[in-house]
């Protein structure tokens, strides 16, 4: 069930990322260094409108529910950074910010 849900999410993203070769490559990558594709794929996801596409967001939420029911149920993956500066999401991060 997780594999099918993941495949469905990737199919939705393929459609949104058509014509963006680097993003397509990142989407199809098997194993890469953490963060290697994040910048390229993140920009393309936002530029293509995938980050606001309700079908894609619903598929991503469903995948998180299946992969980590406890985390999804407690709101672990719900982040509102609309007014934030210097944000990191995840565990065991280190960050130093200087705002003037």
Helices and strands as residue ranges (DSSP letters): H 2-16, H 21-28, H 38-48, G 50-52, H 54-67, H 69-73
